[in-house]
């Protein structure tokens, strides 16, 4: 019965999406506002993570191996999803849940460093590196800041703003000193100079990860706090936005975007690419691009959005559903669904605009190699020229 429902759902979705040539319809991109909806590409993606459950107080916990742990990113994200729901339907239950998540974050911030620490070791497999506890993530800091600013908008309680201000402290410290700030450079140990700061989701030690989605989530948080006339957040945001403009060409794979740059900072190793995170990249580029009216960010939003179709977006989400079903002991249904989605995914690539984009891949690969040759040491101004789109639509 479940498999039949999925088949019918796939047919309905595919029939309704043949005319849409992008992952997201361009007319549905909305301007981001710091007091408005938080930019998630899908409202059910997080709840379909089979590792997540809730403790007796209603706080989400995540199962990493045998031991469940509190993850500040997960808690902040569930809070922001509730905030979005409250924005839509003004349901008191959503408001209460959002503030519960906000108050948990307030209670668990380490006041001296402004951090939300991770209390477990984390293996970053892309770089064969283990991050030892306690550690801090720029993504956690950014998402929590966005929770704090919205809690202030809802309650007018300035204590949330003070928590958000303390959360800026790790942005001023290097990864080596326990912070999240790292120079965007291939040269090991390069110190941030205020113009090439990258805020690391994963503070790996052997080589930088330069994880893109975590960096952009951090920037959204800094932007949100800057809108409360916080000059420190505004300057940190400006520095990070400069680095983002410079970095974007290096994540462009010609048919998607890379999750991080581990294949370049610690070669040889494969590219870490994930379709779901590509949609997150597009969504965050829209938020940051519309908030700042930055033409480079908006160009890459549209460029990357053109690497797929709306049918592909639906397949990515349904693949997530199939994985969730498998973890819920619905293995037969999930396996059949995954086979179906794999076939449909191939058809999506054939019927979409992937072939056109792949024609650019060779030229873009050459561009990335030239860019990295110029990026040895500190990132140069030449890289920013590479990131600027030309009128003919090719980054050059």
Secondary structure as UniProt FT lines:
FT   HELIX           2..15
FT   TURN            16..19
FT   HELIX           26..28
FT   TURN            34..35
FT   HELIX           46..48
FT   TURN            50..51
FT   STRAND          52..54
FT   TURN            56..57
FT   STRAND          60..64
FT   TURN            65..66
FT   STRAND          67..69
FT   HELIX           72..89
FT   HELIX           92..107
FT   TURN            111..114
FT   STRAND          122..124
FT   HELIX           125..127
FT   STRAND          129..131
FT   HELIX           138..155
FT   HELIX           159..166
FT   TURN            167..168
FT   HELIX           169..172
FT   HELIX           175..177
FT   STRAND          181..183
FT   TURN            188..189
FT   STRAND          197..199
FT   HELIX           212..226
FT   TURN            227..229
FT   HELIX           231..251
FT   STRAND          257..258
FT   HELIX           262..265
FT   HELIX           275..292
FT   HELIX           295..305
FT   TURN            306..307
FT   HELIX           310..327
FT   TURN            328..329
FT   HELIX           331..351
FT   TURN            352..353
FT   HELIX           354..358
FT   TURN            359..360
FT   HELIX           361..374
FT   HELIX           381..387
FT   TURN            391..392
//
